[in-house]
């Protein structure tokens, strides 16, 4: 539970990398997800949800981001057939 809001979060966060700022009387909260590859449908449990199309786009963006990070880390491109569970075709 996030004590500043008194609401349950959708998923666990890294508290040491999460923070808030106050700008012009507006609080901005930045939460670092514990699981980088997981798409949150909403940061706060039960509050507003991403529509399925936007959720799918976000999941693809996250996968591309992780693919790029893996390629930069070791200098080679990961095999898309096996990276993050691979690509499934029917």
C-alpha positions in Angstrom: 0.0 0.0 0.0 1.3 3.4 -0.8 1.0 5.3 2.5 0.9 8.8 0.8 -2.3 7.9 -1.1 -3.9 5.2 1.0 -4.7 3.1 -2.1 -3.3 -0.2 -3.1 -1.1 -0.2 -6.1 -1.6 -2.5 -9.1 1.8 -4.2 -8.7 4.9 -3.9 -6.5 7.2 -0.9 -6.9 10.9 -0.3 -6.1 10.4 2.2 -3.3 14.1 3.3 -3.4 13.6 4.4 -7.0 10.1 5.9 -6.6 9.6 9.5 -5.6 7.2 12.5 -5.6 7.7 16.1 -6.5 5.5 19.2 -5.9 5.4 21.7 -8.7 3.0 24.6 -8.6 0.8 22.9 -6.0 0.5 19.8 -8.1 2.0 16.5 -6.8 3.8 14.4 -9.4 4.4 10.8 -8.4 6.9 8.6 -10.2 6.8 4.9 -9.5 9.5 2.4 -10.6 7.9 -0.9 -11.4 9.5 -4.0 -9.8 8.8 -6.0 -12.9 10.0 -4.0 -16.0 8.3 -6.2 -18.5 4.8 -6.0 -16.9 2.3 -3.6 -18.3 0.1 -1.9 -15.6 -3.5 -1.5 -16.7 -3.6 1.2 -14.0 -1.0 2.2 -11.4 -3.7 2.3 -8.6 -5.8 -0.8 -8.2 -9.3 -0.3 -9.4 -8.7 3.3 -10.7 -9.1 3.8 -14.4 -7.8 1.2 -16.8 -6.0 1.1 -20.1 -8.2 0.0 -23.0 -7.0 -3.3 -24.6 -5.5 -1.5 -27.6 -3.4 0.9 -25.6 -2.4 -1.9 -23.3 -1.2 -4.0 -26.3 0.8 -1.0 -27.7 2.4 -0.4 -24.3 3.4 -4.1 -24.0 5.0 -3.9 -27.4 6.8 -0.7 -26.5 8.2 -2.4 -23.3 9.3 -5.4 -25.2 11.1 -3.3 -27.8 12.7 -1.3 -25.0 14.0 -4.5 -23.2 15.2 -5.9 -26.6 17.2 -2.7 -27.2 18.6 -2.7 -23.7 19.7 -6.4 -24.1 21.4 -5.6 -27.4 23.3 -2.6 -25.9 24.3 -4.7 -22.9 26.2 -7.4 -24.7 26.7 -5.8 -28.1 24.7 -8.4 -30.0 21.0 -8.5 -30.9 19.0 -11.1 -28.9 17.4 -13.9 -30.9 13.7 -12.8 -31.3 12.7 -16.5 -31.4 13.8 -17.0 -27.8 13.9 -13.5 -26.3 11.3 -13.0 -23.6 9.6 -16.3 -24.4 10.0 -16.0 -28.1 7.6 -15.1 -30.9 4.7 -17.5 -31.4 3.1 -18.0 -34.8 0.1 -20.2 -35.6 
